[in-house]
Amino acid sequence: MANEKPASEKPDNTVYIGKKPTMSYVLAVATLFNSGSNHVTIKARGRSISTAVDVAEIVRNRFVQGLTVDDVKITTEVLEGEEGKTSNVSSIEIFLKK
Amino acid sequence: MANEKPASEKPDNTVYIGKKPTMSYVLAVATLFNSGSNHVTIKARGRSISTAVDVAEIVRNRFVQGLTVDDVKITTEVLEGEEGKTSNVSSIEIFLKK
């Protein structure tokens, strides 16, 4: 449709993985899909990357039927600390599609 | 070429991530590329998934020029324990290409 917004302007269906229990993120992602979203992105950095993969797999296998992993991107983010010191941290983005 | 072997029969350029220091896996992957491989796969399960992403990113950014992430796959493996109990563990495969 001509008036459909491009993907970048759609509401942000992104779940950031932090230090909460895995199941809270699973519920967040499942809720987004069950409330009509067809795409959800899971993002994580550093040690949370393993949890991000757990979340994607648990949602896919147990909570939402017909979900596929559309793409997985890994990158390095540069964090600037005090005194101009920088440190690198790996990050992951998992794109899930219904 | 008609006689080229399918990918599954090529020598196995796979590095499995375990509990050693990150840099030992970085060196293993970099060595494979520097000894002529054009494709290396990094595999990890569970908590080692974060390390796998670190290894891929460190090799890419600091050790081997022109390396790209060809694909990233995430899956669930079912481990069978004693008394027939099963547990699920997430796993990742990162395909690096020169």
Backbone of each chain as ProteinMPNN parsed JSONL, in Angstrom:
{"seq_chain_A": "MANEKPASEKPDNTVYIGKKPTMSYVLAVATLFNSGSNHVTIKARGRSISTAVDVAEIVRNRFVQGLTVDDVKITTEVLEGEEGKTSNVSSIEIFLKK", "coords_chain_A": {"N_chain_A": [[0.828, -1.203, 0.0], [0.444, 2.243, -0.742], [0.6, 4.174, 1.254], [1.778, 2.967, 3.37], [3.987, 2.879, 6.109], [7.581, 2.984, 5.993], [9.789, 0.368, 7.216], [11.546, 1.438, 9.131], [10.148, 3.41, 10.431], [8.232, 2.2, 11.858], [6.707, 1.219, 14.996], [8.954, 0.492, 17.682], [9.868, -2.663, 18.027], [11.671, -3.903, 19.978], [13.501, -5.903, 22.215], [15.561, -5.518, 24.9], [18.131, -7.338, 26.372], [18.88, -7.825, 29.735], [19.739, -8.065, 33.145], [17.653, -9.399, 34.321], [15.56, -12.312, 35.175], [15.612, -14.956, 32.731], [13.027, -15.745, 31.857], [11.437, -13.441, 32.071], [12.139, -11.919, 29.877], [11.446, -13.675, 27.861], [8.68, -13.681, 28.154], [8.176, -10.979, 27.531], [8.881, -10.874, 24.807], [7.136, -12.82, 23.714], [4.693, -11.645, 24.318], [4.732, -9.35, 22.698], [4.556, -10.552, 20.143], [2.091, -11.836, 20.424], [0.417, -9.713, 20.61], [0.126, -8.764, 18.108], [2.426, -8.024, 16.65], [4.662, -8.74, 13.953], [7.319, -8.866, 13.7], [10.085, -9.079, 15.822], [12.851, -7.796, 17.55], [15.668, -8.943, 19.292], [18.055, -7.732, 21.483], [21.403, -7.763, 22.772], [24.308, -7.416, 24.885], [27.725, -8.356, 25.556], [28.06, -10.613, 28.312], [25.347, -11.152, 28.365], [24.621, -12.107, 25.942], [24.37, -14.892, 25.606], [22.011, -15.342, 27.029], [20.235, -13.974, 25.38], [20.108, -15.645, 23.132], [19.025, -17.918, 24.344], [16.489, -16.846, 25.042], [15.359, -16.298, 22.499], [15.219, -18.918, 21.484], [13.593, -20.258, 23.324], [11.158, -18.859, 23.124], [10.558, -19.432, 20.472], [10.37, -22.253, 20.447], [8.51, -22.906, 22.413], [6.51, -20.983, 22.891], [5.462, -19.321, 20.755], [3.915, -20.22, 17.833], [5.234, -21.167, 14.634], [7.328, -19.386, 14.354], [10.238, -17.869, 12.996], [13.837, -17.53, 12.768], [14.89, -14.694, 11.45], [17.214, -13.275, 10.892], [20.559, -13.003, 12.164], [22.704, -10.798, 13.716], [26.058, -9.996, 14.477], [28.118, -7.742, 16.23], [30.654, -5.293, 17.155], [30.683, -3.119, 19.858], [31.884, 0.062, 20.802], [32.706, 1.228, 23.872], [32.931, 4.227, 25.679], [34.887, 5.045, 28.374], [35.759, 6.579, 31.583], [38.252, 9.201, 31.508], [38.703, 9.019, 28.804], [39.286, 6.443, 28.081], [38.699, 3.53, 26.124], [36.589, 0.678, 25.665], [35.958, -2.461, 24.151], [32.969, -4.165, 23.361], [31.197, -7.1, 22.623], [28.222, -7.522, 20.646], [24.845, -8.661, 20.015], [22.198, -9.054, 17.666], [19.093, -10.403, 17.292], [16.787, -11.244, 14.931], [13.5, -11.912, 14.9], [10.815, -13.485, 13.194], [7.369, -13.771, 12.381]], "CA_chain_A": [[0.0, 0.0, 0.0], [1.29, 3.416, -0.951], [0.793, 4.97, 2.448], [2.378, 2.192, 4.459], [5.251, 3.451, 6.553], [8.727, 2.08, 5.883], [10.07, -0.381, 8.445], [12.27, 2.23, 10.129], [9.242, 4.289, 11.174], [7.287, 1.418, 12.642], [7.037, 1.206, 16.42], [10.173, -0.26, 17.921], [9.627, -3.939, 18.694], [12.973, -4.415, 20.385], [13.637, -6.28, 23.621], [16.958, -5.5, 25.327], [18.381, -8.33, 27.419], [19.701, -7.352, 30.847], [20.056, -9.007, 34.215], [16.456, -10.044, 34.887], [15.466, -13.733, 34.815], [15.362, -15.227, 31.307], [11.613, -15.844, 31.523], [10.786, -12.132, 31.897], [12.344, -11.501, 28.485], [10.632, -14.578, 27.046], [7.309, -13.164, 28.202], [8.13, -9.704, 26.804], [8.887, -11.15, 23.369], [5.904, -13.533, 23.379], [3.598, -10.676, 24.402], [4.772, -8.525, 21.478], [4.011, -11.335, 19.029], [0.675, -12.137, 20.639], [-0.39, -8.491, 20.477], [-0.004, -8.365, 16.718], [3.68, -7.777, 15.935], [5.172, -9.83, 13.131], [8.787, -8.838, 13.791], [10.624, -8.626, 17.1], [14.317, -7.865, 17.607], [16.252, -9.133, 20.624], [19.422, -7.205, 21.494], [22.161, -7.995, 24.001], [25.752, -7.157, 24.848], [28.588, -9.069, 26.517], [27.625, -11.904, 28.884], [23.912, -11.363, 28.14], [24.393, -12.662, 24.603], [23.871, -16.264, 25.758], [20.609, -15.249, 27.433], [19.456, -13.557, 24.205], [19.874, -16.841, 22.318], [18.048, -18.711, 25.114], [15.164, -16.216, 24.927], [14.857, -16.538, 21.14], [14.92, -20.33, 21.293], [12.45, -20.645, 24.177], [9.944, -18.3, 22.514], [10.328, -20.145, 19.22], [10.023, -23.666, 20.643], [7.475, -23.188, 23.403], [5.478, -19.979, 23.105], [4.814, -18.777, 19.561], [3.994, -21.161, 16.72], [5.595, -20.686, 13.306], [8.311, -18.307, 14.435], [11.548, -18.204, 12.431], [14.922, -16.58, 12.974], [15.041, -14.035, 10.163], [18.621, -12.927, 10.729], [21.312, -12.773, 13.397], [23.877, -9.96, 13.443], [26.971, -9.763, 15.597], [28.968, -6.565, 16.018], [31.42, -4.83, 18.309], [30.39, -1.738, 20.239], [32.984, 0.698, 21.523], [32.202, 2.006, 24.999], [33.93, 5.168, 26.163], [34.853, 5.149, 29.831], [36.373, 7.803, 32.101], [39.597, 9.533, 31.01], [38.828, 8.72, 27.38], [39.584, 5.031, 27.798], [37.61, 2.847, 25.437], [36.625, -0.781, 25.716], [35.101, -3.079, 23.143], [32.07, -5.204, 23.859], [30.457, -7.747, 21.537], [26.776, -7.466, 20.797], [24.086, -9.513, 19.095], [20.809, -8.72, 17.37], [18.379, -11.562, 16.739], [15.553, -10.778, 14.315], [12.506, -12.985, 14.833], [9.724, -13.189, 12.265], [6.242, -14.694, 12.481]], "C_chain_A": [[0.863, 1.253, 0.0], [1.57, 4.175, 0.339], [1.416, 4.204, 3.613], [3.737, 2.781, 4.838], [6.401, 2.47, 6.301], [9.065, 1.474, 7.252], [10.702, 0.496, 9.533], [11.35, 3.138, 10.934], [8.214, 3.515, 12.003], [7.667, 1.457, 14.126], [8.13, 0.182, 16.712], [9.9, -1.536, 18.721], [10.939, -4.583, 19.107], [12.977, -4.721, 21.876], [15.128, -6.334, 23.941], [17.152, -6.453, 26.501], [19.314, -7.749, 28.477], [19.87, -8.441, 31.881], [18.834, -9.654, 34.874], [16.452, -11.534, 34.54], [15.076, -13.91, 33.342], [13.879, -15.167, 30.966], [10.91, -14.493, 31.427], [10.969, -11.63, 30.47], [11.548, -12.386, 27.524], [9.197, -14.058, 26.995], [7.171, -11.861, 27.433], [8.049, -9.952, 25.298], [7.576, -11.818, 22.942], [4.71, -12.576, 23.365], [3.557, -9.786, 23.158], [4.174, -9.282, 20.294], [2.515, -11.549, 19.201], [-0.199, -10.896, 20.567], [-0.296, -7.929, 19.066], [1.284, -8.084, 15.957], [4.072, -8.991, 15.107], [6.693, -9.913, 13.156], [9.178, -8.363, 15.182], [12.143, -8.806, 17.059], [14.759, -8.012, 19.059], [17.696, -8.653, 20.569], [20.102, -7.481, 22.818], [23.625, -7.678, 23.781], [26.468, -8.05, 25.865], [28.008, -10.384, 26.983], [26.141, -12.182, 28.663], [23.602, -11.986, 26.793], [23.835, -14.087, 24.693], [22.39, -16.263, 26.136], [19.73, -14.862, 26.246], [19.124, -14.765, 23.325], [18.876, -17.766, 23.027], [16.632, -18.166, 24.921], [14.562, -16.514, 23.553], [14.414, -17.988, 20.978], [13.72, -20.779, 22.121], [11.142, -20.111, 23.587], [9.559, -19.122, 21.287], [9.796, -21.566, 19.464], [8.814, -23.878, 21.544], [6.317, -22.209, 23.42], [4.753, -19.493, 21.852], [5.025, -19.733, 18.388], [4.471, -20.456, 15.439], [6.584, -19.537, 13.28], [9.617, -18.755, 13.785], [12.565, -17.128, 12.78], [15.234, -15.973, 11.612], [16.507, -13.74, 9.879], [19.253, -12.797, 12.106], [22.52, -11.928, 13.028], [24.748, -9.873, 14.682], [27.879, -8.588, 15.246], [29.766, -6.276, 17.281], [31.025, -3.396, 18.601], [31.558, -1.197, 21.043], [32.386, 1.57, 22.623], [33.302, 2.952, 25.462], [33.793, 5.326, 27.667], [35.416, 6.469, 30.29], [37.778, 7.968, 31.52], [39.797, 9.127, 29.56], [39.201, 7.294, 27.049], [38.402, 4.378, 27.082], [37.727, 1.345, 25.668], [35.626, -1.317, 24.7], [34.211, -4.118, 23.789], [31.288, -5.776, 22.665], [28.968, -7.573, 21.758], [26.106, -8.329, 19.743], [22.712, -8.905, 18.868], [20.179, -9.948, 16.722], [17.025, -11.073, 16.23], [14.594, -11.955, 14.172], [11.33, -12.541, 13.965], [8.634, -14.244, 12.407], [5.811, -15.135, 11.09]], "O_chain_A": [[1.894, 1.307, 0.67], [2.645, 4.751, 0.506], [1.561, 4.74, 4.712], [4.533, 3.134, 3.968], [6.21, 1.257, 6.388], [8.677, 1.999, 8.295], [10.423, 0.315, 10.719], [11.728, 3.592, 12.014], [7.431, 4.101, 12.751], [8.825, 1.702, 14.464], [8.212, -0.861, 16.063], [9.722, -1.49, 19.939], [11.281, -5.672, 18.646], [12.524, -3.92, 22.693], [15.871, -7.103, 23.331], [16.432, -6.384, 27.497], [20.393, -7.247, 28.164], [20.116, -9.599, 31.545], [18.966, -10.371, 35.866], [17.244, -11.977, 33.709], [14.313, -13.119, 32.787], [13.496, -14.62, 29.932], [9.878, -14.397, 30.763], [10.075, -10.995, 29.912], [11.041, -11.915, 26.506], [8.581, -14.003, 25.931], [6.166, -11.647, 26.755], [7.254, -9.324, 24.599], [6.977, -11.436, 21.937], [3.828, -12.681, 22.512], [2.483, -9.502, 22.627], [3.383, -8.726, 19.532], [1.756, -11.455, 18.236], [-1.421, -11.004, 20.473], [-0.598, -6.757, 18.841], [1.249, -7.921, 14.737], [3.842, -10.131, 15.51], [7.284, -10.892, 12.699], [8.66, -7.357, 15.667], [12.651, -9.828, 16.596], [14.284, -7.297, 19.941], [18.474, -9.098, 19.725], [19.464, -7.441, 23.87], [24.118, -7.67, 22.653], [25.9, -8.443, 26.884], [27.524, -11.181, 26.18], [25.713, -13.332, 28.764], [22.459, -12.354, 26.523], [22.929, -14.446, 23.94], [21.611, -17.073, 25.634], [18.611, -15.358, 26.114], [18.002, -14.895, 22.834], [17.987, -18.329, 22.388], [15.695, -18.924, 24.67], [13.408, -16.928, 23.448], [13.36, -18.258, 20.404], [12.921, -21.595, 21.662], [10.137, -20.821, 23.553], [8.392, -19.462, 21.089], [8.886, -22.021, 18.772], [8.156, -24.915, 21.457], [5.239, -22.548, 23.908], [3.542, -19.276, 21.892], [6.157, -20.02, 18.0], [4.143, -19.294, 15.202], [6.666, -18.8, 12.297], [10.06, -19.885, 13.994], [12.215, -15.979, 13.051], [15.773, -16.643, 10.73], [16.982, -13.933, 8.76], [18.57, -12.518, 13.091], [23.28, -12.29, 12.13], [24.251, -9.7, 15.795], [28.344, -8.459, 14.114], [29.586, -6.912, 18.32], [31.027, -2.551, 17.706], [32.147, -1.904, 21.861], [31.657, 2.524, 22.35], [34.454, 2.549, 25.621], [32.732, 5.69, 28.174], [35.548, 7.395, 29.491], [38.408, 6.999, 31.097], [40.928, 8.911, 29.126], [39.411, 6.956, 25.884], [37.245, 4.648, 27.404], [38.823, 0.813, 25.844], [34.593, -0.705, 24.432], [34.649, -4.866, 24.663], [30.789, -5.035, 21.817], [28.5, -7.486, 22.893], [26.702, -8.682, 18.725], [22.131, -8.309, 19.775], [20.681, -10.463, 15.723], [16.215, -10.553, 16.998], [14.853, -12.885, 13.409], [10.91, -11.385, 13.998], [8.911, -15.437, 12.535], [4.872, -15.918, 10.953]]}, "seq_chain_B": "MANEKPASEKPDNTVYIGKKPTMSYVLAVATLFNSGSNHVTIKARGRSISTAVDVAEIVRNRFVQGLTVDDVKITTEVLEGEEGKTSNVSSIEIFLKK", "coords_chain_B": {"N_chain_B": [[32.646, -26.534, -10.708], [32.521, -29.893, -11.845], [33.609, -31.97, -10.375], [33.991, -31.038, -7.862], [33.953, -31.331, -4.352], [31.04, -31.669, -2.27], [30.054, -29.306, 0.304], [29.851, -30.644, 2.744], [31.764, -32.629, 2.728], [34.176, -31.435, 2.861], [37.303, -30.664, 4.546], [37.133, -30.302, 8.095], [36.788, -27.256, 9.305], [36.308, -26.32, 12.032], [35.912, -24.636, 15.085], [35.462, -25.366, 18.39], [34.026, -23.813, 21.132], [35.055, -23.726, 24.453], [36.007, -23.882, 27.837], [38.457, -22.626, 27.982], [40.797, -19.781, 27.987], [39.607, -16.87, 26.21], [41.434, -15.933, 24.263], [42.842, -18.189, 23.407], [41.103, -19.492, 21.682], [40.755, -17.487, 19.807], [43.305, -17.45, 18.681], [43.346, -20.031, 17.598], [41.376, -19.857, 15.582], [42.399, -17.745, 14.008], [44.785, -18.911, 13.174], [43.869, -21.014, 11.544], [42.788, -19.515, 9.399], [45.117, -18.209, 8.552], [46.591, -20.293, 7.631], [45.567, -20.946, 5.238], [42.814, -21.571, 5.057], [39.559, -20.611, 3.917], [37.13, -20.518, 5.033], [35.802, -20.644, 8.253], [34.215, -22.202, 10.973], [32.679, -21.343, 13.998], [31.666, -22.851, 16.936], [29.406, -23.073, 19.707], [27.934, -23.741, 22.936], [25.34, -22.976, 25.306], [26.467, -21.064, 28.099], [28.863, -20.46, 26.865], [28.324, -19.209, 24.531], [28.468, -16.394, 24.423], [31.23, -16.046, 24.519], [31.914, -17.169, 22.068], [30.956, -15.256, 20.262], [32.563, -13.108, 21.026], [35.083, -14.171, 20.235], [34.778, -14.391, 17.432], [34.471, -11.669, 16.778], [36.845, -10.511, 17.718], [38.804, -11.796, 16.167], [38.034, -10.911, 13.646], [38.272, -8.095, 13.868], [40.879, -7.617, 14.686], [42.788, -9.525, 13.894], [42.576, -10.896, 11.358], [42.498, -9.632, 8.189], [39.798, -8.356, 6.192], [37.789, -10.161, 6.79], [34.541, -11.609, 6.905], [31.302, -12.015, 8.449], [29.64, -14.711, 7.522], [27.306, -16.131, 8.035], [25.015, -16.642, 10.755], [23.865, -19.063, 12.914], [21.313, -20.06, 15.135], [20.335, -22.552, 17.416], [18.519, -25.163, 19.199], [19.779, -27.627, 21.275], [19.116, -30.937, 22.338], [19.904, -32.464, 25.248], [20.502, -35.641, 26.601], [20.149, -36.848, 29.777], [20.946, -38.803, 32.746], [18.644, -41.491, 33.613], [16.9, -40.958, 31.557], [16.139, -38.333, 31.556], [15.752, -35.186, 29.92], [17.457, -32.246, 28.784], [17.328, -28.933, 27.515], [19.582, -27.06, 25.546], [20.825, -24.007, 24.366], [22.442, -23.274, 21.261], [25.072, -21.966, 19.15], [26.215, -21.234, 15.853], [28.766, -19.753, 14.134], [29.61, -18.589, 11.072], [32.469, -17.825, 9.49], [34.013, -15.984, 6.861], [36.58, -15.509, 4.475]], "CA_chain_B": [[33.322, -27.688, -11.297], [31.719, -31.09, -11.631], [34.19, -32.89, -9.397], [34.181, -30.4, -6.561], [33.215, -32.015, -3.286], [30.062, -30.846, -1.556], [30.598, -28.69, 1.511], [29.874, -31.564, 3.885], [32.921, -33.507, 2.686], [35.42, -30.677, 3.002], [37.894, -30.791, 5.877], [36.306, -29.626, 9.084], [37.411, -26.079, 9.904], [35.409, -25.884, 13.085], [36.509, -24.424, 16.405], [34.457, -25.474, 19.452], [34.351, -22.951, 22.263], [34.867, -24.334, 25.772], [36.301, -23.076, 29.02], [39.796, -22.01, 27.933], [40.733, -18.325, 27.797], [39.125, -16.44, 24.895], [42.496, -15.756, 23.283], [43.288, -19.447, 22.782], [40.216, -19.751, 20.549], [41.082, -16.473, 18.804], [44.499, -17.917, 17.976], [42.984, -21.209, 16.808], [40.657, -19.414, 14.38], [43.319, -16.961, 13.178], [45.74, -19.854, 12.59], [43.195, -21.69, 10.428], [42.729, -18.603, 8.254], [46.455, -17.896, 8.063], [47.179, -21.464, 6.979], [44.965, -21.176, 3.93], [41.36, -21.773, 5.039], [38.749, -19.445, 3.591], [35.91, -20.607, 5.838], [35.95, -21.265, 9.567], [32.984, -22.184, 11.761], [32.843, -21.318, 15.453], [30.47, -23.419, 17.566], [29.371, -22.997, 21.167], [26.656, -24.034, 23.6], [25.086, -22.409, 26.634], [27.168, -19.839, 28.524], [30.011, -20.181, 25.987], [27.873, -18.5, 23.33], [29.022, -15.037, 24.46], [32.65, -16.146, 24.158], [31.987, -17.428, 20.628], [30.789, -13.968, 19.58], [33.812, -12.369, 21.279], [36.155, -14.74, 19.412], [34.543, -13.982, 16.041], [34.683, -10.232, 16.627], [38.266, -10.18, 17.925], [39.539, -12.239, 14.978], [37.631, -10.045, 12.551], [38.716, -6.709, 14.019], [42.275, -7.415, 15.052], [43.754, -10.528, 13.458], [42.532, -11.278, 9.945], [41.902, -8.571, 7.365], [38.814, -8.699, 5.167], [36.938, -11.273, 7.22], [33.142, -11.239, 7.106], [30.425, -13.011, 9.049], [28.844, -15.217, 6.406], [25.989, -16.496, 8.551], [24.968, -17.03, 12.17], [22.693, -19.894, 13.166], [21.067, -20.439, 16.52], [19.466, -23.722, 17.524], [18.421, -25.778, 20.52], [20.178, -29.033, 21.308], [18.507, -31.679, 23.437], [20.871, -33.351, 25.887], [19.84, -36.663, 27.402], [20.902, -37.137, 31.0], [20.627, -40.104, 33.332], [17.229, -41.795, 33.832], [16.092, -40.478, 30.448], [15.8, -36.905, 31.639], [16.373, -34.392, 28.868], [17.488, -30.804, 29.009], [17.59, -28.175, 26.296], [20.63, -26.053, 25.647], [20.949, -23.215, 23.142], [23.767, -23.308, 20.649], [25.292, -20.992, 18.071], [27.258, -21.489, 14.868], [29.137, -18.519, 13.436], [30.357, -18.946, 9.865], [33.329, -16.726, 9.054], [34.476, -16.142, 5.488], [37.651, -14.577, 4.11]], "C_chain_B": [[32.631, -28.991, -10.9], [32.275, -31.982, -10.522], [34.4, -32.274, -8.018], [33.333, -31.114, -5.502], [32.146, -31.108, -2.689], [30.646, -30.378, -0.222], [30.763, -29.686, 2.654], [31.089, -32.478, 3.879], [34.241, -32.763, 2.81], [36.004, -30.875, 4.4], [37.209, -29.865, 6.875], [37.048, -28.473, 9.749], [36.53, -25.515, 11.0], [36.16, -25.748, 14.406], [35.38, -24.443, 17.425], [34.902, -24.66, 20.659], [34.052, -23.663, 23.581], [35.294, -23.378, 26.858], [37.71, -22.487, 29.049], [39.664, -20.495, 27.806], [40.344, -17.98, 26.354], [40.244, -16.422, 23.849], [43.013, -17.073, 22.703], [42.405, -19.795, 21.584], [40.456, -18.743, 19.424], [42.281, -16.944, 17.977], [44.187, -19.124, 17.105], [42.305, -20.799, 15.498], [41.603, -18.659, 13.446], [44.315, -17.881, 12.473], [45.131, -20.595, 11.408], [43.153, -20.791, 9.189], [44.123, -18.364, 7.673], [47.136, -19.098, 7.424], [46.363, -21.864, 5.747], [43.458, -21.41, 3.899], [40.642, -20.485, 4.645], [37.435, -19.408, 4.372], [36.241, -21.249, 7.177], [34.619, -21.132, 10.3], [33.321, -22.219, 13.249], [31.551, -21.837, 16.068], [30.55, -23.312, 19.077], [27.979, -23.321, 21.673], [26.567, -23.28, 24.911], [25.862, -21.131, 26.909], [28.353, -19.495, 27.63], [29.631, -19.399, 24.74], [28.448, -17.081, 23.279], [30.492, -15.045, 24.039], [32.813, -16.366, 22.656], [31.878, -16.123, 19.838], [32.032, -13.102, 19.79], [34.927, -12.851, 20.354], [35.999, -14.273, 17.961], [34.892, -12.512, 15.845], [36.154, -9.849, 16.801], [39.088, -10.601, 16.701], [39.287, -11.275, 13.824], [38.254, -8.648, 12.654], [40.218, -6.56, 14.207], [43.26, -8.362, 14.393], [43.744, -10.837, 11.974], [41.796, -10.203, 9.146], [40.834, -9.144, 6.428], [37.902, -9.863, 5.509], [35.494, -10.786, 7.359], [32.389, -12.382, 7.782], [29.463, -13.471, 7.962], [27.421, -15.53, 6.864], [26.117, -16.799, 10.045], [23.714, -17.864, 12.36], [22.55, -20.158, 14.646], [20.079, -21.599, 16.545], [19.379, -24.172, 18.978], [18.867, -27.225, 20.411], [19.552, -29.69, 22.526], [19.544, -32.65, 23.986], [20.118, -34.375, 26.73], [20.708, -37.0, 28.613], [20.59, -38.531, 31.502], [19.122, -40.238, 33.546], [16.332, -41.19, 32.75], [15.65, -39.036, 30.54], [16.477, -36.141, 30.507], [16.443, -32.934, 29.292], [17.859, -30.119, 27.702], [18.713, -27.191, 26.532], [20.723, -25.323, 24.294], [22.349, -23.365, 22.569], [23.842, -22.308, 19.505], [26.366, -21.523, 17.132], [27.518, -20.188, 14.137], [30.046, -18.909, 12.27], [31.152, -17.726, 9.393], [33.897, -17.031, 7.676], [35.527, -15.084, 5.176], [37.344, -13.963, 2.751]], "O_chain_B": [[32.211, -29.16, -9.755], [31.525, -32.661, -9.82], [34.928, -32.923, -7.116], [32.17, -31.45, -5.727], [32.339, -29.894, -2.615], [31.591, -30.964, 0.306], [31.704, -29.584, 3.441], [31.424, -33.053, 4.915], [35.304, -33.382, 2.859], [35.278, -31.216, 5.333], [36.762, -28.775, 6.52], [37.849, -28.692, 10.658], [36.061, -24.38, 10.916], [36.935, -26.623, 14.793], [34.451, -23.64, 17.345], [36.024, -24.809, 21.142], [32.94, -24.142, 23.8], [34.977, -22.19, 26.806], [38.108, -21.904, 30.057], [38.577, -19.976, 27.552], [40.696, -18.689, 25.412], [40.046, -16.834, 22.706], [43.571, -17.075, 21.606], [42.891, -20.329, 20.588], [40.374, -19.084, 18.245], [42.281, -16.854, 16.749], [44.703, -19.235, 15.993], [42.624, -21.331, 14.434], [41.613, -18.901, 12.239], [44.652, -17.658, 11.31], [45.791, -20.787, 10.386], [43.443, -21.234, 8.078], [44.295, -18.322, 6.454], [48.153, -18.944, 6.746], [46.463, -22.996, 5.274], [42.872, -21.445, 2.817], [41.08, -19.393, 5.006], [36.724, -18.403, 4.372], [36.895, -22.291, 7.22], [33.976, -20.083, 10.255], [34.14, -23.022, 13.697], [30.468, -21.333, 15.768], [31.625, -23.443, 19.662], [26.986, -23.198, 20.955], [27.578, -22.982, 25.546], [25.915, -20.229, 26.073], [28.808, -18.351, 27.631], [30.499, -18.973, 23.978], [28.866, -16.617, 22.218], [30.942, -14.17, 23.3], [33.73, -15.823, 22.039], [32.609, -15.909, 18.871], [32.502, -12.443, 18.862], [35.635, -12.041, 19.756], [36.96, -13.818, 17.34], [35.535, -12.15, 14.859], [36.65, -8.962, 16.107], [39.961, -9.859, 16.251], [40.213, -10.876, 13.118], [38.706, -8.087, 11.656], [40.777, -5.501, 13.922], [44.45, -8.055, 14.328], [44.807, -11.025, 11.383], [40.627, -9.909, 9.399], [40.956, -10.268, 5.939], [37.312, -10.481, 4.623], [35.248, -9.691, 7.864], [32.78, -13.546, 7.7], [28.585, -12.721, 7.534], [26.453, -15.229, 6.165], [27.188, -17.165, 10.529], [22.618, -17.427, 12.009], [23.529, -20.443, 15.335], [19.11, -21.621, 15.786], [20.06, -23.645, 19.858], [18.387, -27.964, 19.551], [19.465, -29.093, 23.599], [20.005, -33.547, 23.279], [19.209, -34.023, 27.482], [21.866, -37.39, 28.47], [20.033, -39.35, 30.771], [18.408, -39.24, 33.649], [15.15, -40.938, 32.988], [14.878, -38.562, 29.706], [17.63, -36.409, 30.172], [15.607, -32.449, 30.055], [18.608, -30.661, 26.89], [18.791, -26.561, 27.587], [20.701, -25.944, 23.232], [23.318, -23.559, 23.304], [22.826, -21.867, 18.967], [27.312, -22.182, 17.565], [26.598, -19.587, 13.583], [31.115, -19.487, 12.468], [30.58, -16.728, 8.955], [34.22, -18.176, 7.359], [35.39, -13.921, 5.555], [38.12, -13.147, 2.253]]}, "name": "protein", "num_of_chains": 2, "seq": "MANEKPASEKPDNTVYIGKKPTMSYVLAVATLFNSGSNHVTIKARGRSISTAVDVAEIVRNRFVQGLTVDDVKITTEVLEGEEGKTSNVSSIEIFLKKMANEKPASEKPDNTVYIGKKPTMSYVLAVATLFNSGSNHVTIKARGRSISTAVDVAEIVRNRFVQGLTVDDVKITTEVLEGEEGKTSNVSSIEIFLKK"}
